[in-house]
């Protein structure tokens, strides 16, 4: 019972992950702005306190210049107690005659001290108005503590943002890792489940070949054999997704041609598919069963977009020694630009009975296993769509590239 409750709680958390993210973001924002508001309030209170302290200091200096009685008390209890607020007292001509809490470089000369005082005086004039006393003016600025406290909330906000970003990245990474485990487990189990009935079908086909019905039903049995071969290929594909597939140089034209030859008799006869291989010997690093799956998924989506009538053009070109480009163009209904990325999201589909996994699977195969790129190159409503696949063409190493590097190129 306890395990079921834990699973149920986890499921709710997983399903409501977007809401949880927003709750975390909102809480972080509230905490950040609350911290800024409270710290600014403290800063204003300290600023007012320091101002009163300087006013008291100014009055004490003025009193000390007029009366000598209780001078020791004034000096010790008021003037000497200021150990943090920088203060400069100047005469009528603006010449510094007294200062406190001004940091000088060790072994500074009188000239260097005067330059330092002049610079500090300029800063003080920009921060606060001076406090007049008898035949002099008292200038001051914020203490180091107050200055640090003023910037503290922004530093704190930066730390919170970094923490939030790291938490978000970890959460996403864990979600991706979990999805990978689900994909691998599902595909391995599917391949395992398909193994037994496929072996049985192969045995029955062998039996039919050696039976009296062979001559009368030869074409039917051969088509059945092709479908069993296809089932074996599907099983191999699922096994490859559930493990690390073998990637090796393959003739791209021949691989695509094999996939299309199998697909042609199983789609509408009103759909024309043309493969334009500008060089039939172009090779790329691919896993043949998985790459054929990608081509089939994209072409089936194109057939659906054209409602079973139109044409599909597949263009193959060797971009360089490193990259091979495949453009798959249909004459379907097209899509808005805002849909270019959405079509690869799991579960996204425009069909009533679609699962929305075909293009998601294609993206995973191309980018996850082949270290390539797949994206919508361009699309126009009512005219059609072009999907672009970029594959690694060299065995010398996996090259880094971005999809936008190949968007504007034509072949």
N, C-alpha and C positions, 0 to 999 in steps of 0.2 A: 504493500500500500504506500509506503514511504517513497519507494523508487518511482512509482507511478506519479505521485505528487511532484517529485523533483522533475521528472520528464515533462509534466504538464506545465510547471512553472517555467522551465527552460524554453518550451515551445512558445509560450506566451511572450517571453522576452525576445525570442528570435523573430516571431511574427511582427512584434511591435518595435522592431529595432529603429525604424525611422522616427517614431514618436519618442523613443528613449534618447536618440541623438538630439532632437529638438529640446527636450527637457534639460539635457546636460548643457546645451548651448545657452538656453534662457537663464538657467541657474548661474552659469559662469558670468553672463552679462550683468545680472542683478548683483552678484557678489562684487564684480569689478566696479560698477558704478556706485554701489554702496560704499565700497572702500574709498573711492575717489572723493565722494561727497563728505564722508566722515573725516578723511585726512585733510581735505581743504578747510573744513570747519576748524580742526585743530590748528592748522597753519594760520588762519585768520586770528584765532584767539592768541596764539603765541606772538604773532606780529603786533597785535594791540598791546600785549604785555611788554614786549621789547620797547615799543614806542613810549609807554609810560615809564619804563625803566630809564630810557635815555632822557626823557623830560625831567625825571627826578635827578639824574646825573647833572643835567644842565643847571637846574636850580641849585644843586649842591655846589657846583663850581662857581656859580654866581655869588652864592652866600659866602663861600670861602674867600672870594676876592674882596668882599666888603667887610667881613668880620673875621677876626682872628680867634674869637672865643669858640671853643668846642671844635677847633680845626682838626684835631687828632681824631675825634669821633667821626666827623664828616668824611675824612680821608679813608679811615679804616672800614667804616660801615656802609658807605655809599659808593665812593669813587673806586676804592680798591676791589669792591665786590663784583664789579663788571669784568668778568673774565672770558666773555664769549662774543660780545657785540663790538664790531670794529667801529671806533669813534675817532674823529679828527676835529680838533678845535682850531679855528683860524681867527686871525685878527681882522680889523676893518679892511686891510689891504688884501686879504685872502691868503695870507701866509700862515702855514701851520705853526701853531705855538704849543700844542699839546696833542697827544694821540694815545690810543690804547688798542690792544689786540690786533695790531698790524704785524703780519709775519714778514720779516726781512730775511734775506739770504744771509747765511753765516759769514761773519767777517765783512759785512757790507760797509762801504765807505759812506761818509756823510752825503756825498753827491748821489750815490745809488739810493740811499734812504730817501732823499728829497724827491728823486724821480719816482720811487715807489709810492710815496705819499701823494704826489701829484696825480698819478694814475688812479689811486684809490679814491681820491677826492672827486675825480670825474665820474667814477662809478656811483659814488654816494649821491652826487647831485642829480643823477638820472633816476634814483630810486625814491628818495624822500626829500621833502622840503627841509631846510635847516631849522634848528631851534635857536632863536636869538637869546643871547645873554648880554650882560654888561660889556660893551665894547668888543664883542666877539660873536661868532656863530658856531654852533655845534652840528657837524655833519655825521651821519651814521648810515649803516646798511645792515641787511639781515645777517644774523649769525650763521655759521656753517651748519649748525643743527637745523635751523629753520629752512635754509636753502635745500639741504638734503631731504628734509621732510616734504618739501613742496614737490620734489621729483619722485618721491617714494611710490605714490599710487600708480604712476605710469610704469615704473619698473615692475611693480606688483602685477599690473595689468598685462605686461609683456610676458611675465612668468606664467600667468594663468593661461594666456593664449598659447604659449609654447606647450604647456601641459595639456591643454585641450586638444591641440593638434596631434601630440603624441598619443593621447588616449584614443582619438579618432582613428589615427593610422593603425594602432594596435587592434582596435575593434574591427576595422575593415580587413586587416590582414588575417585575423582569426576567422572572420566570416568567409574569406576567400579560401583559406585552408580547409575549413569545414566543407565548403562546396566541392573542393577538389576531392576530398575523401568520399563525399556522396557520389560524385561522378564516377570515381574509380570503383567503388563498391557496387554501384548499380550496373555498370558496364560489365564487370567481371561476372556478376551473378547472371546477367542476361546471356552472356556468352556461354556460361556453364549450363543454363537451362536449355539453350538452343542445341547444345551438342548432341544430346540423346535423340531427339526427334529427327535431326538431320541425318545422323548415322542410320536410323531406321529407314528413312526415305531413300537413302542411297542403296540400301540393301534391297528394298522393294523394286527400285528401278533396275538393278541388276537382275532381279528375278523376272521382271517383265521382258527384259531383253532376251532372255533364254526361254521365254514361254511362247506358246502358239500364237498369242495375240500380237506379237512383235510386228509382223509384216503389215497387219491391218491398221495398227495404231503407231506406226513408227514416228510420224511427225509429232504426235501428241506426247509420246514418251521422251523424245528429244527435247521438246520445250520444257517438259517437267524436269529433265536433267539440267537444263540451263538455269532453271529457277532454284534447283537444289545447289548448284554451283554458286549462284548468287547468295543464297542463304549462308553457305560456307564463308563467302567473302564478308557478309555482314557480321558473322560471328567473329571473323578475324579482325574486323574493324573495331568491334566492341572490346575484344581482347587487347588491341593496341592502345585504345583510350585508357583502359584500366592499368596499363603499364607503360614503360618507356618504349616508344616505337622506334624501329630501325629507320634512320634517315640516310639515304644514299643517292648518288647521281642517277637520274632517270630521264629518258627522252620525254619531254613534256608533251610534245605533239602526239606521240603514240599513246601515252597514258590518257590524255583527254579524249583521243579518238576511240579508245576502248570503252571509256565511260559513256560516250555519246552513242556508240553502236548498240550498247545494251539498252540505253534509254529510249532510242528512237521508236522501236516497236511497242513501247509501253506508254507513250504519250499520244496526244492527238495527231493524226496524220496531217492536219492543217498547220502544224508548226514546223517551220523549216529551220534547221540548225546547220550553220556553216562554221568550219574551223579554218581560220586564216593563219597558217603557220608560215611566216616569212622566211623561216629557216627550219626545216623539218628535223634538224639534228640538234636543236637547242636542248641543253640539259640543265636540270636544277636539282637541288638537294630536297628530295621529298620521300614520303612514305606512300607507295602507290595505292594501297587500299584506302587509306584515309583521305588522300588527295582526290581520288575518284569520288569519294563520298561528298566532298566539298562541291565538286563540279555538279554532281547530281542534285544536291540540295538547292544550289543557286539556279540551275536550269528548271527544276520543278517549280520553284517560286516564280520564275519568269513565265512559265506556261500558265500558271494560275493568274498572274497579272495580266496576261494577254487573253484570258478566258478561252484558252485552247485554240487560238488563231493568231498567227503572226510569224515573226522570225527572230532567231537568236544568232548573234554573231560573236564568235570567240576569236579574239586576236592575240597572238603570241609573239613577243619580241624579246630579244636579248638586250636589255638596257645597257649593260656593261659586263665586264668579267664577273662582277659581284652579284648583279641582280637580273632576274627574269620577270617580265611583266605579263600578266594575263588579264585582258579586258573582256568582260562578258556583258554584251549589250542586247537588250530586248526592246520590243516595240509595244510594250505594255502601257498601263495607265500612268506610270510615273509616280513621283511623290514630292512633297514639299521638302525644302532644305532642312527644316527642323526635324524631319523624320530620319535623316541620314544616319544618326547614331542610335536612335530608338529601335531601329529594325534588328539590332544585334542584342537587345536586352532580352533575357529569358522570359518567355511567356507573352512577348509582344507579337501580335498577329492581327491581320486584317480579315482573315478567313473565319467563317462561323465555326468550323470544326477543326481549326488549326491549333496546334500545341504551342507554336511560337518558339520552337527549339532548333529548327533547321539552320538558320543563320547564326544563332548562338553557338551551335556545335561547329559550324564552319569557322567562325572566328577563333574558337578555342583550338581547333586543329591547326589553323594557319599560324596563329600568333603564339600559341602555347607550345606546340610540338615542332613546327617548322621555323620558328623565329622569324616569320615574315610579317606581312601586313595585309589586311583585307578591309576595304572601306567602299563607300559609295562615291565614285568619282564624280558623277553628275547625274541629274535626273530632271526631266521636264514633264509637267502634268499633261497627259494625253499623248505624249511622244515616246516615252520610254525611259529606261534606267541603265546605267553602266556601273557594274561592280568591278573594282580593280583588285587584283591579287598581286602582291610583290613577293617573290620567292628568292631565297639565297641561291646564287648560281655558282658559288665557288666553294671548293673543299678546303681552301686556305684558312678559313675561319669565319665565324659568324660576324657579319658587319652590322653596325648600328645605323639605323635610318629612321626617318619620320615619314608618316603617310603624306603630309603636305608637300614633301619634296617631289612626290610623283603625281599630285593632283592635276597640275596644269599641263603635264606632258601629253602629247598625242603620239599615236603610232601609225 
